[in-house]
Amino acid sequence: MSKFKKLTFQLFELKNLYDVYIRIYFNDITQDEFPNVDLLFCRDCLFHLSFQDINLVINNIARSNIKYILTTSFVQGSNHDINTGEFRELSFEEDPYNFDKPIDAIDDYIEGTVPRRMCLWARSTFENYLK
């Protein structure tokens, strides 16, 4: 079973077990319109995108009605541009983004690896970056 199918299966098991409402969307986050949701959960994604593609995502988020964004950000980044599909340790609290301190953050790394967090920001943080 592919990782994608396994994850989808696990989400549906979770939905049935806890009787929660889960809707899964498959979109191009650089251009497809986001649904009207309270939270965009974006883990292990943006650090694989070029600055240009991240800016497309930020513009797309700013145009949306999403209230909060929970995304991966490294404690100390090496914020240099890459080709989309490559990797670098990206921090949204450093240049060129300089986001304010997140509303909240959850450590998201294994001991011995580079510290990173899932950081929660309001959509206004993304809007302010564009000004």
C-alpha positions as CSV (number, residue, x, y, z in Angstrom):
1,M,0.0,0.0,0.0
2,S,1.4,3.4,-0.9
3,K,2.1,6.0,1.9
4,F,-0.6,8.2,0.4
5,K,-3.2,5.4,0.4
6,K,-2.1,4.4,3.9
7,L,-2.5,7.9,5.3
8,T,-5.9,8.3,3.6
9,F,-7.0,5.0,5.1
10,Q,-5.8,6.0,8.6
11,L,-7.6,9.4,8.4
12,F,-10.9,7.6,7.5
13,E,-10.3,5.1,10.4
14,L,-9.8,8.1,12.7
15,K,-13.0,9.7,11.4
16,N,-15.0,6.6,12.0
17,L,-13.5,5.8,15.4
18,Y,-14.1,9.3,16.9
19,D,-17.1,10.3,14.8
20,V,-15.3,13.5,13.7
21,Y,-15.9,15.4,10.4
22,I,-12.8,15.2,8.2
23,R,-12.6,16.5,4.7
24,I,-9.5,15.9,2.6
25,Y,-8.6,18.2,-0.3
26,F,-5.9,17.6,-2.9
27,N,-4.9,21.0,-4.3
28,D,-2.0,22.9,-5.8
29,I,-1.4,25.2,-2.8
30,T,0.4,27.7,-5.1
31,Q,-2.7,28.5,-7.1
32,D,-5.8,26.5,-6.3
33,E,-8.4,28.3,-4.2
34,F,-8.4,27.2,-0.6
35,P,-11.7,26.0,0.9
36,N,-13.3,28.0,3.7
37,V,-11.7,26.4,6.8
38,D,-10.5,27.5,10.2
39,L,-7.1,25.9,9.9
40,L,-4.6,25.0,7.1
41,F,-2.3,22.2,8.3
42,C,0.8,22.4,6.1
43,R,3.5,20.1,7.5
44,D,6.8,19.2,5.7
45,C,5.9,21.1,2.6
46,L,7.1,24.7,2.2
47,F,10.8,23.9,2.9
48,H,10.7,22.0,-0.4
49,L,9.5,25.1,-2.4
50,S,11.5,27.9,-4.0
51,F,11.1,31.4,-2.7
52,Q,9.0,32.2,-5.8
53,D,6.6,29.2,-5.1
54,I,6.5,30.1,-1.3
55,N,5.4,33.6,-2.3
56,L,2.7,32.2,-4.5
57,V,1.5,30.1,-1.5
58,I,1.6,33.2,0.8
59,N,-0.4,35.2,-1.8
60,N,-2.9,32.3,-2.0
61,I,-3.3,32.1,1.8
62,A,-3.7,35.9,2.0
63,R,-6.6,35.7,-0.5
64,S,-8.3,33.0,1.4
65,N,-10.7,33.0,4.3
66,I,-8.5,30.6,6.3
67,K,-8.2,31.9,9.9
68,Y,-5.0,30.1,11.0
69,I,-2.0,28.4,9.4
70,L,-0.1,25.6,11.1
71,T,3.2,25.0,9.3
72,T,6.7,23.7,9.7
73,S,9.4,26.2,10.6
74,F,12.9,25.4,11.7
75,V,14.3,27.0,14.9
76,Q,17.3,28.2,12.9
77,G,17.0,28.2,9.2
78,S,19.3,28.4,6.3
79,N,17.0,30.5,4.3
80,H,18.5,30.4,0.8
81,D,16.6,29.9,-2.4
82,I,16.3,26.4,-3.9
83,N,14.7,24.7,-6.8
84,T,11.2,23.4,-6.0
85,G,11.6,19.8,-4.9
86,E,14.9,20.3,-3.1
87,F,15.3,20.9,0.7
88,R,16.6,23.5,3.1
89,E,15.9,24.2,6.8
90,L,13.5,27.1,6.4
91,S,12.6,29.5,9.2
92,F,9.7,31.9,8.8
93,E,11.0,34.0,11.6
94,E,14.2,34.9,9.7
95,D,14.9,36.8,6.5
96,P,13.3,37.1,4.0
97,Y,10.0,36.4,5.8
98,N,10.6,37.8,9.3
99,F,7.2,36.7,10.6
100,D,6.4,37.7,14.2
101,K,6.6,35.1,16.9
102,P,3.9,32.5,16.3
103,I,0.8,32.4,18.3
104,D,1.8,29.0,19.5
105,A,4.4,26.3,18.5
106,I,4.8,22.6,19.0
107,D,8.2,20.9,18.8
108,D,8.3,18.6,15.8
109,Y,11.6,16.8,15.7
110,I,13.4,13.7,16.9
111,E,16.2,14.0,19.5
112,G,19.5,14.4,17.6
113,T,17.9,16.0,14.5
114,V,17.7,19.7,13.7
115,P,15.1,21.4,15.9
116,R,11.9,22.5,14.1
117,R,8.4,23.3,15.2
118,M,4.9,23.4,13.9
119,C,4.1,27.1,14.2
120,L,0.6,28.6,14.3
121,W,0.1,32.0,12.7
122,A,-3.0,34.0,11.8
123,R,-3.7,34.7,8.2
124,S,-2.9,38.4,8.9
125,T,0.8,37.4,9.3
126,F,0.8,36.3,5.7
127,E,-1.1,39.4,4.6
128,N,1.4,41.6,6.5
129,Y,4.3,40.0,4.8
130,L,2.9,41.1,1.4
131,K,2.7,44.8,2.4
